[in-house]
Each structure stands twice: as structure tokens, then as C-alpha cells.
Amino acid sequence: MREDCRDIPSTLAQVSEWTGIPLEQLTAKFNQDRQRVKPFEHLLLISDMPFDLLARIENRVLQWPGLEIVTRSKRNYPQGELMAHILGYVAEANEKELEDDRDLNLGDVVGKQGLELVLERRLRGQKGLHQLEVDVLGRQLNKKLVQEPVSGENIDLAIDLGLQQVAWDALEDETGCVVAMDPDTGKLLALVTKPSFDNNAFAAGLSLKEWTALRDNPRHPLQNRVIQSVYPPGSVWKLMMAGMLLNEGVNPTDSVWCTGEVALGKQVFRCWKKGGHGRVDMMRSLIESCDVYYYQMSDRFGIDKIEAFAKSCGFGAPTGIDLPHEKSGLVPSKQWKRRRFGEPWHRGETLNVSIGQGFTLVTPVQVAAFVSALMNGGKLLKPSLLADEDPVVRSSLPFTASGRKMILDGMRLTVNDDRGTAKVLRRPDAVMGGKTGTAQVTKLKMVGEERVRTENLAYEHRDHAWIATWGEKAGKRLVVVVMVEHGGHGGSDAGPVARRVYDKFFGTAPGSAPVVPAGQTAPATPGVAVPGQPGQLVPQVQPAPASRSTVPVPQPARPNQAVGEPGQSGQPGQPGQQDAQDQLDRQDEGLRIVPTGRSARPAGRDRTTGRAVEAPEVEDAREGQHRYDPDTFDPDAATPDGRGSDDGVVPPLRRFQNVAPEDGQ
């Protein structure tokens, strides 16, 4: 209290000596707060003192009139970093918050992030009211309680803490996120983002050293990746693309002939599978994640129809989740590119967008809401963290019932088909569906015509790993989306994380071996029956094995009629004996090695004559044009590098690569 303090500068200097807090910092706080309290009222200098410091000061505080030790309540978060991005944290109200809210007094704490911020009014309660009798100087003489204080609400969350813990453990040391959603209600049963932070540190007050370490951490632990980070969706986007094609009247039995690449001018758009998939219809394009199918189909319809359909599926807009600073992602369009870069749209950019690359950006929670809508009859629900909130339908998917069923069947076969990329989810006691995705973040690194292996790339250049999944067993249904930053491949890196979440939700599958971390060899397991295929046995798949066995896959026969097939006068060249890594079981999408002594690219065939020709000089155009940091990209920012507003994130996080986005193809 200032009125009892004989020498304020000396007193502040003594406090600085006791605590190690710079005198300038204490003086600045004193001068700022003194305007808000009367001379006989407390002015809080330091909060949350450790016990040893408290003991030292208490022995000498009587020698310094005006100094007083007071006790106050403090918020405690038992789960710490496990729930930090959901709960957020509280801290002392700053000057602006005090000015904006007259119910706040100096020293009050308010929600700063997460649900603490969004539900601040409900959690705060209401202060009581005392009637005071004072003298002419304002000193209190008597006090009478005239209004009891009202506690804030107790709010129950939809989060299943056990499922949350399993998802957290499954990510191990990876950077990424997991979201688990009830598709029928929109309730979020798990929302995990790694790395995280201890929100108790914010409630207590961070030192400058602690704050700097969090702020400058290159893995951005303060970022909620489920809602605030935007990524290219990769092949997960093909679920939406298939729906658009069905709506446009494409017959799902129409096929294209995949040779492994599509040429557009001097640029080549490659499929992930070297040598191609052969004849591919819509269902097979989903199961084997063929890129060429979507290249050719999207070229028929153009970016305008893709943009309109994607936005009607909930992409490019916030989901309305009960957390602050949600990003919208980006569904690119001709108008957006003209406004953003002052350039026209190029035909090749449509091909990139068709496989979830190029400028396309989504958040993991948008993908979860979309997959949930496929399951629940087409209702795009608001993802909800509150247990007592009724389902909120934001809009409806522009799918027919038969269209939704076909997409779900494709996801189911992606798990159960021998060529499916999500076999890691297969279990005999539940119906499972999934779609993997490998999202590029930079232009493909090539040696000749071969892609450099993921493990040989710098970490920040490695692909992101996606898997979007659903499961159903005995009336219980769940959607799980996993995104691993720079993880590599959806099936082998994100898939095992999703599987562990389902093992917790449904129980471990009968006859299933425990999940084995990457780099360790799993024991052999017996065959199990596939749901819907009585009598047929398949090996139980182990996630992320240390090594993969290879099974040669015969090339399908050339069809008589196929949309987009090469010239009629010649057969496409059949690939010769490929090395083992080119014959993967399709759990990974797009990993290729340069074998020793092999030429980069064999001669192709002329599309008109069918005759063999020398390989042309081309550029690889299958790339991720997303050159921005997923945590902070603003698609409509005025600056060339995408630096936009921080949307209130505390602190503002900046981690942009110094690379300008390339022109369209």
C-alpha cells in the first residue's frame, strides 16, 4: 500500500534484489498500475512466488513498511500439456482488457486462450457486493455484505480423457495432430496437437527466459494444429473430387488409362506409382489413390466447378468450433489468384488442385467434419467440445445418397482391398474405412526421373502424412483424422496412430498383435477373416514395420475403351523388371528410389503413332505449391510471403520460408 511506504524507489529496489526481477520492470509495472488503485489499496507487484523466496521475504518484510504478502487463488490444470490447446489458460488482465470490461479490477485473471477465452463469461461468475463506510479520505471504516458472489459454471466437455491420452501417446515424438469426432453428433472425443505446452506455466506467470524458449521453439508448441495450421490435403482431397465428378454426371465405371504420368506442354504430371496403374475407374482410383485419374477428369471440368463444390463441402471456411483463432484454409480460384498475385489461372494448376496439391489448404478439423458428413447422411456438423451442446447443422453436403455410399465403399475397400493404401486399419470385428494422403510441401526433389527418398530429404522438405478414417462396431461410430507434419506417408506414418485410437475406442481387435513402433520388427500373426468376405483370409497388417515384403503386381490388361487412353495404334510399353521398392504393397504413396546403374527414364511412345521416341526434356509438374508455413499462412495477406494478421494468437508466430510461390503450370 503506497500510503504506508516511506520510500517507494528504495522499496522497489529491495524487491528487485530479492526476486531478481529487473528494477526497470518493477518500476514500469508500479507506474502503470498506480493509476488504477487508491493509495490505501493493494497494488500487486509479483504473483506466484516460490516457497523458498516467500520464506526469505517474509523474514524481512516487516522492515519495509507498505510491503505485504497476500494469498490469492490460482488456476490449476491437472492434465497440463495433454489438454492445453483445448482448455487454454488464464492470466492477469492487461490494460486493454481492463478498459474494455468494467467488471474487471486490477489483478483479476481472465481467459487468454482456448475454452478459457471463449467461455470467459460463463466461467468467471459474478462478483459479490459490499457496502462500505469510509472516512473523508476514503479509508474503510466498516463493511457489510449486500450481494453474495456467484460461482462460474461447471462445464462438462465431450472429450474422452482416455482416448485423448491414447492419441497423445500414439503420436510419440512426431509433430502433428489427431482429431476424433462422433459423426452423428459432432462431439469431439479427442483433439491432440503436438508438441504442446504446460498451461500451468501461464497461469503462474512466465519468466522472460521461459517465454522466449516457447516463442522461438521451431516446432511451435503454442500452435493448435487441428484448427490453426493449414496443409495441402494430398490424396484425402480425392474423396471430395470423386463426389464432384459424380455430381457432374461422370459414370463411375468410366475409366482412364494410367501410364504413370500425364503430359501438359513441356511439363509432366506424375502419378505416385511408377509405371502407372493401368485401367482405372472411380472406385479403383480411390482404392489405389491414382493421380492420373483425377488429372484427366479435372481437366474436363475446370477449376470453377472444383472450387464451388469444395466450398459447399465446408472447405475454405471455419467450422465454428468452440476455440479461438480458427483458420479457414484455402480453396483456390481464378479470382483469388488474380487478386492475390495479379496473375491468371493456368490449366496445370487445376491438375495440381485435383490431387490436393497446389494452393489448396485445409485444416484437420475440416477434414473430420467432411468425413463425418459422409457417414451421417450429409450433415455438415459444427465440431463441438461441450457435452451438453445439441448438434448444430451448418449445411449439407452436395452429395446424393448413392454418391455418399460409393465414396464410403471406396474408403472401406481402401482398407480391405489387397491394393488399398489403408490396410493398416483392417480388423475383423469392425467395418473400417480410410483414405491416406501424402502431401508435398515443396517441389519434388528428383535425381533424373526418380524421386529422392523421404529420409534423404531435409526434415522441412519432407511430405506431410495424412489419413482420414471412419469405423463402426456394434452401433458405435467414430471418425479419426491424423496429420503428421513431414511424416512421410499416410499409410505407414499416420495410419498406425489412427489404429491405436480405434483400438482404444473399440477394444483391441481379436487376434491382433500390439502396435509396434517404427524401426522394430513385429512378430508374425495368423490370418484373419475380412468383414463381408466369408472364408477369405488375409494377413493381419502390422503398422510401420521395419521392412516391407514385396509382392509383384501384374499389369492389368489394356481395355478396349478407356477415357483418356493413349493412341489406338500402339500398346503402351510394359515396364520391365522393377526393383523391390517399386513394387510396394501400396501402403505408402509415392516413395521411389534411384537404383544403381539404371537410367532415369526409358524412352516413351508417340501419342499419335505409337512409335517409340526418345524421352523429351520435361519438368516435373506434380508439386506442392504451398510454400508457406502451415501455422501462420494468410491466403489473403497483402504481402508477397503470406504474412497476415496473427488472429489474436499470443504470441504471434512467424516461420516463413524465404521462397516465393511458383507460377502455375
N, C-alpha and C positions, 0 to 999 in steps of 0.2 A: 504494500500500500504506500503510495507516494507521500502521503501526508506525514507518515512516521519515519520516512527515510531522510536522514540528515544530509547525506552526501551521495546523490544519485550516481555521478560518474565513478566515484570510488567503489560504490556497491556493485555496479555493473562490472568493473574491472575485477573485483574479487570473485564474482560468479564466473567470469571468463577463466580465471585462474583455476577454479575448482573443476570446471567442466571441460576445459579445452576448447570451448566454442570461441571463435574469434570475437574480440571486443567490438569490432565494427558491426558484426552481425547482430549481436545483442543490442547494441545502441540503436541500430536501424529498426529492430522489432519494437523496442521500447518507444521510440519516437512515433512510429506508425500507430501503435495501439493506444497510446495515452489519450488520443482524441476521443476514444470510444468509451472510456471509463472515468468515473469520478475519482477525485484524489483519495477518497476513503474506500474505494472498491479495489478488488484484486485485479492485477494485471499479470497475466500468465507469461512467464519468460521461458520456461523449459518444461516439457512434458515427458512422461515415461522415463524417469531417471532409474538407472540400475541400482540394486540394493546397496552395493558397496559404496557408490557415490553418495547415495542418500545417507548412509551412516556417517560418512565423513562430514557432510554438510550439516547434519543435524547436531553434531557435537559443537559446532561453532556458530550456528545461525543466530543464537541469542546475542552474539557480539555485533550483529548487524541489524539494527532496528529497521523495520519495514520489510524485511525478508520473512517469508512464512512458507512452510511446507504444507501443501493441501493434498488430499486424496480425491481422486475422481475415478469414475468407472471407465473401462476401456473395452472396446470390442475385441472378441477373441474368435478366431476361425480354426476350429479343431482340425479340419481336413487340409488346411494350408494350401499348397500348390495344386492339389488334386481338384479343388473347386474354385480356385482363384479367379479364373476367367468367367465363371458363372456368377459368383457372389460379388466380385469386385472388392471394394474396400471403402472405408470411411477415413476421413482426415479432417483436421481443423478447417473450418470455413475460412476462405480467403476474403480479401477486401471486396471483391465484386459480388461474391455470394452474400456477404453481409448487407451490401447495399440493395441487392435485388430482393432479399427476403427479410422483412422487418420482424419476423418471428425469431430470427437468429440473434444471438448475442455473442460477444467476443469470447472465444474459447469453445464454442459449440462445434460439434463434429457433424459432418454431412456426408452423404454418399458421393463418391467421386467416380466410380466405375461400376460396371456390371449391374446386377439387380439392386445393389445398394443405391445406385444413382437413379435407376428407372423407377424404383418403388420407394423413393426417399420419403414422400409424404405419408405413405401407408405405414412405413417402418418407424418414423420419427415419433408419432404420437402427438400429444398436446401438453404443453407446459401448464403447471398449476398457477394459481394467482394468490399472492399475499397482499394484504392491506398493511401498509407501513405507516408508522407515526415517526416523523423526523423533526429535528430542530431547524432553526433558521438557516443553518449551514448545510442542511441535507443529511446530517448524521442520523442513523436509525436509533429510535428510542423504544419502539415497540413494534411487534409484528403479529399479524393474525391471518391464518389460512382461510381464504374465502372461496377457493376453487381447487378441487383435487386435481392433480395431474392425471393424464390418461396415457396408458402404455400404448406403444405402437402395436400393430397387428402381428400375430404369429402367422407366417405364410408357409404353407407346405409346397414343396417342389415336386415335380414329376420325376426328377432324376432318381434312378435306381443306383444307390451308392455302391452296391456290389458290382453292378455292370460297369459303372464308371471306373472302379478300381481295376477291373479286368482289362478294359480298353486302355487305361493308362499303362498298365504293366506290359500289354501286348506291343505297344509302340517302342518299348525299350528305350534306346538312346537316339532314336530317329527324331527328326524334325518333321512334324506333320500334325494331323488331327483325325479324330473319329467322331462321327455323329450317328446315334442310334435313335430311330423315330418310330413310334407306333403309327402305322399308315392309316388307321381308321379314326384316330382322334387328334393326330398332330402332336401328341405329347412326346417330348424329348426325354428318353430314358438314359442317355449318356451323351455328353458333349465334352470331349477331351481335346486339348491342344497342347503340344509340346514344342519347345520347353516352356515351362511356366515360371511362376514366381511365388514367393510367400507373401500373401496379402497381410499377414500379421505385422510384417515389417513396415507397411504403410500406415497401419493403424497406430503403431508405436511411434512412427516418425523415422525417416531415413536420414542417415548421415550423408554428407556430400560424397564421400567415397563410395558408399553403397549405391547411391543414386547414379553416379557416373558409371559404375560397373554394369548396372541394369540397362542404362540408356545406351551404352556403347557395345553391348553384347551383340556380336554379329548374327546370332540366331534369334534375336528379337523376342525374348521371353514375355514381354508385355503385350504382344500381339495375339488377339484371339483369331486364330487361323480359320476357324469354322465360319466366321461371318465377316472378318475384316481383311482377309487375304484373298486375292483373286488369281486364278490359274487358268491356263488353257485346259479345257476338259478332255482333250485327247479323244480316244475312241468311245468313251462314255457318251459323247455327243451323238454317236450314231443311233442311239435309241430315239432321240428326238428326230433325227434325219429320216429314219425309217418311217416314223409316224407322218412326217410331212409328205413323203413320197406316196404313202397310202392315201392321204387326203387329196393328193393331186391326181389320183386315178391310176397310179402305177400298179400293174399286176404283179403281185409278189412272186409269181413264178417266172416272170421275165428275167433273163439272165444276161450277164456280161461275161466276156472272156478276159480273165485277169492273167496277163503275162508278167506281172510284177512291176509294171510301170505304165505311165501314160505320158506321151509327148505333147507339149503345147509350145509351138515355135521351137526355140532352141533350149527350152527348159524341159526337164523330165520330172514328173511327179511319181515317186516310187511308192509301191506297196511295201508293207513291212516284211512280207515274205519274198525272199529272193526266188526268182523263177516263177512266181505267181501262184494263184490258187486254181487256175483253170476256169471251168464254168462255175459261175457264182450267181445264185438268185438272192432274194432279200434275206431269207432265213439263214442261208449259208453265210451271207455277208456279216450277219450278227454273230453267228457261232464262231466263225474263224476270224472275224474282225478285218475283213478285206477292205483295203483303202480304195482300190481301183473301182469297185462298185459305186462308191459314193462320189469319186471324182467324176465318173461318166454321168451318173444320174444328176448330180448338182449342176453340171454344165448344161443340161437340158432345161433346167428351171430358173437358174439365176439367183443372185443374192437377195433380191427383193422378197421373193417368196420364202426363202430361208429365214430372213430377218423377221417377217411378220409372224411366221409360225413359231419361231423360237420365243419371241416375246409373249405370245399367247400361251406358251408353256411355262411362263413365270421367270424366264431368264431376262437379264437386263434390268431387273427391278428388285427392290428389297422384299424380303419375305414377311417382314413385320414382326420378327422375333422380338421377345421382351429383353433385348440387350441393346446398348447404345452403339452408335457409330457403325451400323451395318453397311457394307458396300453393296453396290448394285451389280457389279460385274459389267460386261460389255457385250452386246450383240451388234457387231459392226454393220454398217450400211453405207450406201453411196453418199448419202447426205452427211453422215458422221465423218467419213474420211475427207470429204471436201471441206467441212468446217474445221476439222482437226489439223489437217496437213495441207489444205489447199490443193489437193491432187484428185484426179479422177479415180474411180474404181477400175481395177484391172481384172480381166477374166480369170487369170490364175489365182487371184485372191479368193474367188468363190470356191475353187477346189480345195484350197487350204482350210477355209472355214468349214467345208463339208465334213472334215475329219476332226474337227475340234481344235484346229491349229490357227495360224494367222493371228488376227487381232482378237479372236474370241476369248472371253474371260468369264469365269463363273466362280461362285463361292461353293464350298462343300454343302452348306445348308440348302442352297438352291437345288442341287442335285438330289439331296434327300427328299425334299418336298416334291420334286418331279416324279421320282420313282414311287413315292407313296401314292401319288395321284394315279399312277398306272394301276396300282393294286386296289384302290378304294372306290373304283367306279368313275374316276376322272376328276375328283375334287382336289383342287389345289388348296391345301390347308395351311393356315398360319402355324409355324412351329412354335409350340408352347412349352414353357418351363414351369408353369403353375399348375398344380394338381387339380385345383377346383375350377379351372377355366373351361368353359364349354368350347367345343370345336368351332373354329372360325373359318368359313369357306371364303377364300379370296376370289377365286374364279374357277372355271372348269377347263380341263384340257380339251383342245380341239380334235380329239380322237373319237372315232366310232368305237362301239363296244368290241366289234370284231378286230379293229386295229389294235386296241389295247391288249386283247387276248393274244394276238400274234406276237406283239413285242414281248409280252411276258413269257410266251412259249419259247421265243428265241433266247431269252435270258436263262430259262430253265435248261434248254439244250446246251447253252454255253457252259453250264456246269456238268451236264451228264453225257454229252457227246464226246467221243474219243478225240475229236479235233478241237473241242472247246477250250477257251483260254482261261476259264474259271473253275477248272476241275478241283482246285484246292478246297472248294466249299462242299464237295459231294459228300453226302451222308445218307444212310439207308432209311432213317426214321423220320425224315422231313422232306418237304418239297422245297428246293432251293433254286434261286435264280441269281444271275450275276452278269456284269459286263465290266471287263477290265479296260484300262486305258493307260497308254504311255504317252505323256505329253511333253513335247520338246520345248525347251526354253531358249535354245539358240539354234542357228543354222546347223544342219548336220555336219559333223566332222568326218571327212572322208579320206581314205587312202585309196586312190584310184576310184573304183566304183564300190568300195566296201566301207561300211560304217565302222568307225573306231569303237571298240568295245567300251561299254559304260564305265567299267572300273579303270580304264586308262584315261578317262577324261578328268579334268579338274572338277571338284565337287559342285561348284556353282554352275557348271555346264551340263551336268547330268540330267536326264529326264526325270520328270515327276511321275510318280506311280499312283494310279487311281484304281479303285474298284467300287462299283455301285451294286448293291446286292439286296435281295429280299429272301425271307424264309418263312415257312408256315408249318406248324406242327400242332396237332390236337387243338385247333382253334386259336392258338397263339401266333401272332404275326409280327414281324419286325423288319424294318429297313435299316441297313447299315451301310454307311459310306465311309471309306477310308482314303485319305490322301497323304502320301509320304513325299515330302519335298526332296527332290533329287534322289529318290529311292531307286529308280531304275525301271522296273517293270511291274505292271499291275498284278499279274497273276502270282508272281513269286515273291514280291515285296509287300504289297498291300493286302493280298489275299489271306496270308496266314494271320494277320491282325484281325480281319473280319471273322475268320473261322473261330478264333478264340472267344470273340464276343458271342457268337452263336452257341458255342459250347457252354458258355455260362447261362445263356438265356433258355436254351432248350435242354441243357444237360449234355454230357459227353455222348457222342454217337456210339451205339453198340458196336463192339469190335474195333473201335477207333483207337489208334495209338496216340499218345500225348504229342502235342506240338513240339517240334524240335527246332531250336534256334538255328538260324542260317550259319553254315560252316560246320555243322555237326551232322553225322550220318544217322539216319533214322533206321531202326530195326525193321525187318521185313514184316509185312502184315498180310493176313489172309484176304481172299476176295470177299466182296460184299455185294448184295443184290442192289440194282439200281431201281428206285421207285418207278413204277409204270412199265418196267421191263422184266416181267417174271422169268426167272430161270437164267437170266443173263448175269454173269459175274464179271466184275471189273476190279482191278487192284485198287485198294484204298490209297488215295494220294497223300503223300506227306508234304507239308508246306516247306518251301525254301530248302530243299535238300542241298547237300554239299556238292553233289554231282548229279547229272541227268543222264538217264539212259536214252538212247536214240532209237527211234523206230522209223525205218524208211517209209515214206508216204507215197504211194504210186500217184502219178499224174492222172487226173481224170481224163476220159476220152473227150475229144473235141466234139462239141454239139453241132448239129446241123444248122440250127438257127440260134444266134445269141446276139442280144443288143450290144453294139459297140465292139463286135469281134473284129479281128484283123481282116485283111483282104481275103476273098473267097478262093483265090487261085493257088494258095500255098498253105501248108501246115506250119504252125509256129514251131520254132526249134525246140526240141526236147532237151532239157538240161542234162548234162552228163552226171557222172557220179559226184555228188557233193560231199564235202567234208561233214563230219559229225555235227558240228554246231549249226549247220544249215538245215538239219532235219530234227529240230526240236519238237517237243510234243505240243507246241503252241501255248504253253503256259506263259511264256514270255513273248511279247510282241516286238520284233524289230532288232534283235541282237544279231549282229553279223561279225565275222572275223575275217581277216585277210589271211588265207592260208599261204604258207611259204611256197614260192615258186609258181603261183597261179596268176594268170593275167587278170587285170582288174575287171574287164568286161568283154564277153565274147562278141563276135560280130552279130548284128541283128538281121532283120529282114525288111525289105522294102514293103511298105504297106499296100502298094498298088500291084506290084509284080510278084511279090512273094519271094524274090531272089535275095540271096544273102548279100549283105552290104557291110562295109566297114562301120564300126561304131562311130557315130557323129560326135563332134565336140559339143557337149551339153553341160548345163548347170543342173545341179540337183535342186528342185524347187519344193520338195516336201520339207517344210521347215516350220519352226515356231517363230512367228514374228513378234512374239511377246518379249520385248527387250526390257521390260520394266520390273522393278521389284514387286513381287506379289502382295507385299504388305502395305504398300503406300501408293500404288499406281492410281492416278486420277485420269480417266479417259477423256475428260473434257477440260483439262487444265490448259491454260494459255501458253505455258512454257513448253519448249520442244521436248524435254525429257520426261514429261508427265508429272512434274511436281505440282501437286494441287494442294488443297486445304487438308488439314490434318483431321478434320471431322471431330475435333474435340479430344482426340487421343492424347493422353498425358503419359509420357512426354511425346512430342512429335518425333516420329521415327523416319529417318531418311537413309535409304540404302540403294541408290540408283546406280545401275551400271552406266558407264560412260559410252554407251553405244546407241546411236540413233536408229530408229526402226527403218528397215529397208523399204524400198518401193515395192509395190505389188508386182506379181509375176505377169 
